[in-house]
Amino acid sequence: MECPYCKHTLTQSEVVSLLRSLDKAKKDCVVCHKPFVGSKSAKTCSSACRSKAYRLRKSTRAS
């Protein structure tokens, strides 16, 4: 397989790495609004923001 950009031959591990990177998307964190690169389903940039989002959801449900 050839690299679509520079046309050099790719090894098997490079092909796997390229395919994994295609599943990533640039988006903004829903908690801190910082840009990050994550999977298509990711909504937060870190585990700290994920925990903060959980605590916010939990407190709004209890009220």
N, C-alpha and C positions, 0 to 999 in steps of 0.2 A: 504494500500500500504506500502511496506517496502523500507527503504533506500537502494539503491544499494551498498553502501559502508559498512555500519555498521549493516545492517539488523534490525534496530529498526523500530517500527511502526510509520508512519508519519501521522500527522493530516492533515486536508483539507488545512489549510493555509500554512503548510510546503510544501505540494504537489504543490500548486499554486506558491509559491516562487521558488521551484526547477524548475518548467517548465519555469518561466520567466527568470531564470538565463541561461537556455539552449539557449535562443535567443541572448545572449551576446557573443561577441568575443573580443579577445585581439588583438589590432592593433596599428599602429603608426599614429599620427596626421600628416596630409599632410602639415600643416603650420610649426609647431615647432618640429616635428619629435619625440615627447615624446610618450612613450607607454601609452595606456589607454584601459579601458574595456568599450565597448559601444555596441550599437545595430549593427546588421550586415550592415546596410546602413550608419552608422555614418562615417564621414571622418575626423572630427575635435574633439579635446578633450574638448573644452570649447566654450562658446559663444564669447569670445574674439577672439579665433582663427577662428571661423566661420565668424565673422565680418571682420577680416583681410583677409581671403580668398576671401570674396565678394569684398572688396576694390581692391585687386590685380586683380581679374577677370574684374572688372569694368574699371580699368585703362588700361589694355591690350586691351580691346575692343574699347576704345575711341581713342587709338593711331593709 
